């Protein structure tokens, strides 16, 4: 989930729907849209746009369901792995894993996605 609409290289407006997401503290926030964002680790499809978020969130559970491996070490570092390759690294800070990932703005991305390619 991300808060910045400008990051999407493909976007579907969902503001007419009443879709929400529930955060860990029980708060429900409205989903404005979904789409694809491009990062230095690859494209992330089906990313939800939630303008009221104050941080961008990545669901580790969803990544695991998609076939990624999530590895945490005793030094409080973490890795998201796909096909034996480390895609994203991070570190434990204030009871949260902070991931090292850079979003590429749409002008930089050379994406060629269509809605039919989504999972």
BALOFI-31440 format. One record per residue: residue number from 0; residue in three letters; chain; x, y, z of N, C-alpha, C in turn. Coordinates in Angstrom, 1 decimal. Each point is the difference from the previous one (the first is absolute). Example, Ala and Ser with C-alpha at 12.3 -4.5 7.8 and 13.67 -1.06 7.14 Angstrom:
! BALOFI-31440
   resi   resn   chain     n_c1     n_c2     n_c3    ca_c1    ca_c2    ca_c3     c_c1     c_c2     c_c3
      0    ALA       A     13.2     -5.7      7.8     -0.9      1.2      0.0      0.9      1.2      0.0
      1    SER       A     -0.4      1.1     -0.7      0.9      1.1      0.0     -0.8      1.1      0.8
***
This chain:
! BALOFI-31440
   resi   resn   chain     n_c1     n_c2     n_c3    ca_c1    ca_c2    ca_c3     c_c1     c_c2     c_c3
      0    UNK       A      0.8     -1.2      0.0     -0.8      1.2      0.0      0.9      1.2      0.0
      1    UNK       A     -0.4      1.0     -0.8      0.8      1.2      0.0     -0.9      1.2      0.1
      2    UNK       A      0.6      1.1      0.4     -0.8      1.3      0.2      0.1      1.0     -1.1
      3    UNK       A      1.0     -0.3     -0.9      0.3      1.0     -1.0     -0.5     -0.4     -1.4
      4    UNK       A     -1.0      0.7     -0.5     -0.7     -0.3     -1.3      1.0      0.2     -1.1
      5    UNK       A      0.9      0.9      0.1      1.0      0.3     -1.1      0.9     -1.2     -0.3
      6    UNK       A      0.1     -1.0      0.9      0.9     -1.1     -0.2     -0.5     -1.0     -1.0
      7    UNK       A     -1.3      0.0     -0.3     -0.6     -1.1     -0.8      0.3      0.2     -1.5
      8    UNK       A      0.5     -1.0     -0.6      0.2      0.0     -1.5     -1.3     -0.5     -0.7
      9    UNK       A     -0.9     -0.7      0.7     -1.3     -0.4     -0.5     -0.9      0.1      1.2
     10    UNK       A     -1.2      0.6     -0.2     -0.9      0.3      1.1     -1.4     -0.2     -0.4
     11    UNK       A     -0.7     -0.7      0.9     -1.5     -0.2     -0.1     -0.7      0.7      1.2
     12    UNK       A     -0.8      1.0     -0.3     -0.7      0.8      1.1     -1.1     -0.9      0.6
     13    UNK       A      0.1     -0.1      1.3     -1.0     -0.8      0.7     -0.8      0.8      1.0
     14    UNK       A      0.1      1.4     -0.1     -0.6      0.9      0.9     -1.5     -0.2      0.1
     15    UNK       A     -0.7     -0.4     -1.1     -1.4     -0.2      0.0     -0.5     -1.2      0.9
     16    UNK       A      1.0     -1.0      0.2     -0.3     -1.1      0.8      0.2      0.3      1.5
     17    UNK       A     -0.5     -0.9      0.8      0.1      0.3      1.5      1.0     -1.0      0.6
     18    UNK       A      1.1     -0.2     -0.7      1.0     -0.9      0.4      0.9      0.6      1.1
     19    UNK       A      0.3     -0.7      1.0      0.9      0.5      1.1      1.1     -1.1      0.3
     20    UNK       A      1.0      0.5      0.7      1.0     -0.9      0.5      0.1      0.2      1.5
     21    UNK       A      0.2     -1.1      0.8      0.1      0.1      1.4      1.5     -0.1      0.5
     22    UNK       A      0.4      1.0      0.7      1.4      0.0      0.5      0.1     -0.8      1.3
     23    UNK       A      1.2     -0.2      0.5      0.2     -0.9      1.1     -0.7      0.5      1.3
     24    UNK       A     -0.2      1.3      0.1     -0.6      0.6      1.2     -1.6      0.0     -0.1
     25    UNK       A     -0.5     -0.6     -1.1     -1.4      0.0     -0.2     -0.6      1.1     -0.9
     26    UNK       A      0.8      1.0     -0.2     -0.4      1.2     -0.8     -0.3     -0.5     -1.4
     27    UNK       A     -1.2      0.5     -0.6     -0.3     -0.3     -1.4      0.2      1.3     -0.8
     28    UNK       A      0.7     -0.2     -1.2      0.3      1.1     -0.9     -0.6     -0.3     -1.4
     29    UNK       A     -0.5      1.0     -0.6     -0.6     -0.1     -1.4      1.1     -0.3     -1.0
     30    UNK       A     -0.3     -0.9     -0.9      0.9     -0.3     -1.2     -0.5      1.0     -1.1
     31    UNK       A      0.9      0.8     -0.6     -0.3      0.9     -1.1      0.2     -0.7     -1.3
     32    UNK       A      0.9     -0.9     -0.1      0.3     -0.7     -1.3      1.0     -1.1      0.2
     33    UNK       A      0.4     -0.6     -1.1      1.0     -1.0      0.0      0.7      0.1     -1.4
     34    UNK       A      1.2     -0.6      0.0      0.8      0.0     -1.2      1.3     -0.6      0.1
     35    UNK       A      0.9      0.4     -0.8      1.4     -0.5     -0.1      1.0      1.2      0.3
     36    UNK       A      0.9     -0.3      0.9      1.1      0.9      0.2      1.3     -0.7     -0.4
     37    UNK       A      1.0      0.7     -0.4      1.3     -0.5     -0.4      1.0      0.4      1.0
     38    UNK       A      0.8     -1.0      0.4      1.0      0.2      1.1      1.4     -0.5     -0.6
     39    UNK       A      1.0      0.3      0.8      1.3     -0.5     -0.4      0.1     -1.5      0.1
     40    UNK       A     -1.0     -0.6      0.6      0.0     -1.5      0.2     -1.0     -0.6     -1.0
     41    UNK       A     -0.7      0.8     -0.8     -0.9     -0.6     -1.0     -1.4      0.7      0.2
     42    UNK       A     -0.9     -0.4     -0.8     -1.4      0.5      0.1     -0.8     -0.7      1.0
     43    UNK       A     -0.9      0.8      0.7     -0.9     -0.5      1.0     -1.4      0.2     -0.5
     44    UNK       A     -0.7     -1.0     -0.4     -1.4      0.0     -0.5     -1.0      0.0      1.1
     45    UNK       A     -1.2      0.4     -0.3     -1.1      0.0      1.0      0.4      0.7      1.3
     46    UNK       A      0.8      1.1     -0.1      0.3      0.8      1.1     -1.2      0.9      0.3
     47    UNK       A     -0.4      0.1      1.2     -1.2      0.8      0.3      0.5      1.5      0.3
     48    UNK       A     -0.8      0.9     -0.4      0.2      1.4      0.3     -0.9      0.4      1.1
     49    UNK       A      0.6      0.3      1.2     -0.7      0.4      1.2      0.6      1.4      0.4
     50    UNK       A     -0.6      1.1     -0.5      0.5      1.3      0.3      0.2      0.4      1.5
     51    UNK       A     -0.8     -0.6      0.9      0.1      0.3      1.4      1.1     -0.6      0.7
     52    UNK       A      0.7     -0.9     -0.6      1.2     -0.6      0.6      1.1      1.0      0.3
     53    UNK       A      0.7     -0.2      1.0      1.1      0.9      0.3      1.3     -0.7     -0.3
     54    UNK       A      0.0     -1.3     -0.3      1.1     -0.8     -0.4     -0.4     -0.9     -1.1
     55    UNK       A      0.9     -0.4     -0.9     -0.3     -1.0     -1.0      0.2     -1.4      0.7
     56    UNK       A     -0.9     -0.9     -0.3      0.0     -1.3      0.6      0.1     -1.1     -1.1
     57    UNK       A      0.8     -1.1      0.4      0.1     -1.1     -0.9     -0.4     -1.2      0.8
     58    UNK       A     -1.0     -0.8     -0.5     -0.5     -1.2      0.7      1.0     -1.2     -0.2
     59    UNK       A      0.6     -0.3      1.1      1.0     -1.2     -0.1     -0.9     -1.3     -0.2
     60    UNK       A     -1.1      0.0      0.6     -0.9     -1.2     -0.2     -0.4     -0.2     -1.5
     61    UNK       A     -0.3      1.1     -0.7     -0.4      0.0     -1.4      1.3     -0.5     -0.8
     62    UNK       A      1.1      0.6      0.3      1.2     -0.4     -0.7      0.3     -1.5      0.2
     63    UNK       A     -0.2     -0.6      1.2      0.2     -1.4      0.2     -1.0     -0.8     -0.8
     64    UNK       A     -1.3      0.5      0.0     -1.0     -0.7     -0.8      0.4     -0.1     -1.5
     65    UNK       A      0.7      1.1     -0.5      0.4      0.0     -1.4      1.3     -0.8     -0.3
     66    UNK       A      0.6     -0.6      1.1      1.2     -0.8     -0.3      1.3      0.6      0.5
     67    UNK       A      0.0      1.1      0.6      1.2      0.6      0.5      0.4     -0.6      1.3
     68    UNK       A      1.3      0.0      0.4      0.4     -0.5      1.3      0.4      1.3      0.8
     69    UNK       A     -0.4      0.0      1.3      0.3      1.0      0.9      0.9     -0.5      1.1
     70    UNK       A      1.3      0.6      0.0      1.0     -0.5      1.0      0.4      1.1      0.9
     71    UNK       A     -0.1     -0.3      1.3      0.4      0.9      1.0      1.2     -0.6      0.8
     72    UNK       A      0.9      0.9      0.3      1.3     -0.5      0.7      0.1      0.6      1.4
     73    UNK       A      0.8     -0.7      0.8      0.2      0.4      1.4      0.6      1.5      0.1
     74    UNK       A      0.6      0.5     -1.0      0.5      1.4      0.0     -1.1      1.0     -0.3
     75    UNK       A     -1.3     -0.5     -0.1     -1.2      0.8     -0.2     -0.1      0.5     -1.5
     76    UNK       A      0.8     -0.6     -0.9     -0.2      0.3     -1.4     -1.0     -1.0     -0.6
     77    UNK       A     -0.5      0.4     -1.2     -1.0     -0.9     -0.7      0.3      0.1     -1.5
     78    UNK       A     -0.5     -1.1     -0.7      0.1      0.0     -1.4     -1.2     -0.6     -0.6
     79    UNK       A     -0.4      0.5     -1.1     -1.1     -0.5     -0.8      0.7     -0.7     -1.2
     80    UNK       A     -0.3     -1.3     -0.3      0.8     -0.7     -1.0     -1.0     -0.6     -1.0
     81    UNK       A      0.4      0.1     -1.3     -0.8     -0.6     -1.0      0.9     -0.8     -0.9
     82    UNK       A     -0.2     -1.3     -0.1      0.8     -0.9     -0.9      1.4      0.0      0.4
     83    UNK       A      0.3      0.1      1.3      1.4     -0.1      0.5      0.7      1.4     -0.1
     84    UNK       A     -0.7      1.0     -0.5      0.6      1.4     -0.1     -0.6      0.9      1.0
     85    UNK       A      0.9      0.7      0.7     -0.5      1.0      1.0     -0.6      1.2     -0.7
     86    UNK       A     -1.2      0.3      0.2     -0.7      1.1     -0.7      0.0      1.2      0.9
     87    UNK       A     -0.3     -0.1      1.2     -0.1      1.1      0.9      0.6     -0.4      1.4
     88    UNK       A      0.8      1.0      0.5      0.5     -0.2      1.4     -0.6      1.0      0.9
     89    UNK       A      0.2     -0.2      1.3     -0.5      0.9      0.9      0.6     -0.2      1.4
     90    UNK       A     -0.5      0.8      1.0      0.5     -0.1      1.3     -1.2      0.3      1.0
     91    UNK       A      0.2     -0.5      1.2     -1.0      0.2      1.1      0.2      1.3      0.7
     92    UNK       A     -1.1      0.8      0.0      0.1      1.4      0.6     -1.3      0.2      0.7
     93    UNK       A      0.0      0.3      1.3     -1.2      0.4      0.7     -1.2     -1.0     -0.3
     94    UNK       A      0.2     -1.2      0.3     -1.0     -1.1     -0.2     -0.5     -0.1     -1.4
     95    UNK       A      0.7      0.4     -1.0     -0.4      0.0     -1.4      1.2     -0.4     -0.9
     96    UNK       A     -0.2     -0.8     -1.0      1.1     -0.2     -1.0     -0.1      1.2     -1.0
     97    UNK       A      1.1      0.7     -0.1      0.2      1.1     -1.0      0.7     -0.6     -1.2
     98    UNK       A     -0.6      0.0     -1.2      0.5     -0.6     -1.2      0.8      1.0     -0.8
     99    UNK       A      1.1     -0.4     -0.6      0.8      0.8     -0.9     -0.5     -0.2     -1.4
    100    UNK       A     -0.9      0.9     -0.5     -0.6     -0.2     -1.3     -0.2      1.4     -0.5
    101    UNK       A      0.3      0.2     -1.3     -0.2      1.3     -0.7     -1.1     -0.1     -1.0
    102    UNK       A     -0.9      0.9      0.0     -1.1      0.1     -1.0      0.6      0.8     -1.2
    103    UNK       A     -0.2     -0.5     -1.2      0.4      0.7     -1.2     -1.2      0.8     -0.5
    104    UNK       A      0.1      1.3     -0.2     -1.2      0.7     -0.5     -0.4     -0.4     -1.4
    105    UNK       A     -1.2      0.2     -0.3     -0.5     -0.5     -1.3      0.8      0.5     -1.2
    106    UNK       A      0.6      1.2      0.0      0.8      0.5     -1.1      1.3     -0.9     -0.2
    107    UNK       A      0.4     -0.6      1.1      1.2     -0.8     -0.1     -0.3     -1.5     -0.4
    108    UNK       A     -1.2     -0.4      0.4     -0.4     -1.4     -0.3     -0.3     -0.2     -1.5
    109    UNK       A      0.3     -1.1     -0.5     -0.3     -0.4     -1.4     -1.0     -1.1      0.0
    110    UNK       A     -1.0      0.1      0.9     -1.0     -1.1      0.2     -0.9     -0.1     -1.3
    111    UNK       A     -0.4     -1.2     -0.2     -0.9     -0.3     -1.0     -1.0     -1.0      0.5
    112    UNK       A     -0.8      0.4      1.0     -1.0     -0.8      0.6     -1.4      0.3     -0.4
    113    UNK       A     -0.9     -1.0      0.1     -1.4      0.3     -0.2     -0.7     -0.7      1.1
    114    UNK       A     -1.2      0.4      0.3     -0.8     -0.5      1.1     -0.2     -1.5     -0.1
    115    UNK       A      0.0     -0.6     -1.3     -0.2     -1.4     -0.2      1.2     -0.8      0.5
    116    UNK       A      1.2      0.6      0.2      1.2     -0.7      0.4      0.0     -0.2      1.6
    117    UNK       A     -0.8      0.7      0.7      0.0     -0.1      1.4     -0.4     -1.4      0.5
    118    UNK       A      0.5     -0.3      1.2     -0.4     -1.3      0.6     -1.4      0.0      0.4
***
